[in-house]
């Protein structure tokens, strides 16, 4: 595949993309013994990653180490107002395709976020609910394509964020999937980018929106809540490694942000197609 130099507009756009993240306060301290998360692993019809069991083991290990509570489920029936209000964050671990049975369950997720909830998406979570506009906007985009699994380099843009502070400026992924995401939100705080010049066997569908790099880790505020996403973590063996486990833990910490209870008086959704209200 032909290499292209990063155009000036792409550099400017990417700098704007990540500017807020670099100036955001990192003073927050999480009281992990006060944290409870839902670790959701549902997959719809289609490809199911073999890393899910390993990701569950990883989050349970982190739970024991840091003292937070975690419920693991692949049952969409857990998505009700009464159940979700107890969680400080919802982590979608390698979910894919349609992961809800009813619109009421989708609305419960919307209302959770509108009440000040927090979301973390891991790897193939960007392939979740691909036909649902609100979910795609909340995550920050939707899966387009990935290069064949191989080594590549991740460039860290924000080395103060707790999801990345433990990593070198260039995070070498021995084997992972270089994701390209489409329909990206314009207000994302990009924390890291994949370097496409380090791909050895490109397969021809690369997006050059950002020249030779592509966002791989980001966060933003959306519809009353906070959402964090990382496209990294395809190999099941990665979930046994400290670098990815600390990356996930830091993403959860960042999504939770200032610890506060959910306020359902601010939740307004009645349909998955409801327009997001401007604050």
N, C-alpha and C positions, 0 to 999 in steps of 0.2 A: 504494500500500500504506500502511496506517495506521502512523504512527510511534508508538512506545511509549517512555516514559521508562524509563531503566534502574532496575529495582527494587533495593531495598537489599540483598536476598539475593544478587542477581547481582553487585553491587559487592563484597560480602564474599567471595563465592566466587572471583571473579577475583583479588582481592588475595591470598587464600590460594594460588591457583594459581601466582602469580608470586613469592611471598615468598622462596622458596629461591634463585631465580635472582639476586635482588638482593643476596643476602648471600654468594654463592659467590665463592671466590678467583679473581682474574684474573691471578695471578702467573706462570702457565704461559708458557713460551716454546718454540715449536716449532722443532726443528732440521729445516728443510725438506729438507735434503740427505739426511736419513735416512728420509724419508717415501715410501711407495709406496701408491698407491690404485688400486682397480678402479672404473672408471666404466662402469656397466651401463645399457644403453638398450633392453632387450627390451620389446616390447609384445605382448600377446596379441590375440585377436580383438576388434575394436572400434576406437574412435577412436584415431588415432595423431597426436600433436602434430607440427607442422612445425618446432618449435624445437629438435629433438634434434640435428640437424647443427650448429646454431649453438652449442648447449651444449657439444658436443665440441670445437669450435674454441676456445671460451672456456677450457675446462679445459686444453687443450694449450698455450694461450698462458700461462695461469697457471703451468703446469708449467715452461715455459722461463724465465719471469720469476723464479720462486722456487726452482727447483732440485729439485723433487720429481719422482718418477717416476710415470707414469700408464699404465695399460693400459685401453683402451677395448674393450668387447665387448657384443654382443647375443646371445651364445651361452650358454644355461643350463648347458652342459656344463662351464663353468669352475667351477661350484659343487661342489667336492670339498674335503675337509679338506686334502689336500696342496697344493692350489693356493691356497686362501683364506688359509692361515696366513701368507703372505708380505705381506699387505696391512694397512696401518695403518687404513684406512677403506674401506668400500664405499659408493659414491655411486650411488644409483638416480636417474638423470636422466630425468624425464618418462616413466618406466615406467607401464604401465597394464594392467589386467586380469591374466590369468594369465600369469606370466612364467617359469614352470618347467615342465619336461617330466615330471619324476619326483618322487616323494616323497623320494628319496635326495638330490636337489638341495636341496629345502626343509630337510631335516635338516642338510645341510652348512651352510646359513645359520644355523640355530639353534646348531649347535655352534661356529661361528665367534664368534657373540655370547657364548655361554657361556664361551668361552676368553678373553674380554676384548676382543672386537672392537668396532668402531665403525661406525655406520651414519649416512648422510646421505641424506635424501629431498628431491628437488626437485619442486615443483609437483604434477603429476599422479601422483607416486609414492603419494599417498594413495588413489589409485584402483587400486592394485596388490593382487592376491591377495585380493579382497574377501570370499571365503568362508573364508579361513584365519584363525582366531582369533589364533594366535600372532603372525602378521605384523601384523595390525591393532593389537594391543596394543603391539608393538614400535615401530611408527611413531607411535602415539599416538592413532589413530582411523582412520576410513575415510571416503572421499569421500561426501558426500550430494548436493550441488548447488552450482552457482555462478551468480552474477548474470551477465547478458550483459556481455561485455568493454567496459569503459569506465573513466573516471578515478575514483579514490577516494583516500582518505588512510589511511596506516598510521601508527598512534601507537606510538612506540618506548617501551617500558616499562623497558628495561635498556640504557642508553647506554654501558655499560662492556664488554658482551659483544663479542668481536671481530667477530661477524657484523653488528653494528649500530653500533659505536662511531664509524664514519665518517659516519653519517647524521644528518640534522636530527631534531628531536623529532617532527616530522610529515613523513613521507616521502610525497610526492605521487607517486602512480602515474598516469602519463598515460593509459595503457591497460593493463589487466590484468584478471584474473578474481578476483572476490571469492568465495573458497571458504567453504563451510560443510561442516564435518566432523562426523560422528555417531560414536557409540560411543567417545567420547573417554576416555582414561585419566584417572584422578583425581590422579595425582602429577606432572603435567607442570609444568615450569618455563616459564611463558609469557614470551616476550621481547618480543613485539609483537602488536598487535591491529589489525584493520581497522575503520574507523569507518563504520558503515552509514548514518549521517546524511549522508555525503558522496556517496552513490550517487544519481545523477540519474534513472535509469530502472530502478527496482526491478521485479522480475518476479514477486514474490509468494510465494516459498518460503523466505524468510529465517527462520532459527532465532533466537528471542529469548532463548536460554539465558543470555546475558550482557548482556541489554538491547540497546543499540544498537551494541555492538562485538562482534567475534568473534576469537578467537585465530588468528593467522596464522603465527607463528614460535614454536617451542618446542624444548625438549630434555628428556630424562630418562634415568635409568639403568634398564636393563631386562635381566633374565636374564643378568647378568654383564657386559654391555657398555653403551655409551653411544649414544643415538640423537638426532639433530638433524633437524628438519623445517622447511621453509619452503614455504608455499603459493604464494609469489609467483614470477613469471617465466614468464608465458604467451607473451608476444610474442617472436618469434625475434630481433628487433632489440635486445631488452633484454640479450641475452648479449654484445653488443658494447659495452655501457655499463659504466663503471667502478663505478657504485654497486652493480649487481647482481653483477658479478664479485667485488668485494670482499666482498659479502654471502655469496656461496658459499664463497669462500676462508676467511672467518671461521667459517662453519659447519663446515667441515672441520677447521679448527684446534680449534674447541671440542669437536667430537666426539672427536677424538684425545685431547685432554686430556693428562694426564701420559703421556709416551711410554714404552710398555713392550711387550714381545713378547707374543704370544698364548700362553696356557697351556692346552693341550688336556687336561691332566689334570682340568680343571674342567668339560669338556664331557661331557654325559650324554645328550643327545637320541638316541632311536632311531626316533621317529615324529613326524610333524608335529603330532600331537595330544597329545604328552606335556605333562603339567602342568608349569608353571614351579615349580622348587624354591625354597622360601624360604631365604634366606641366613641 
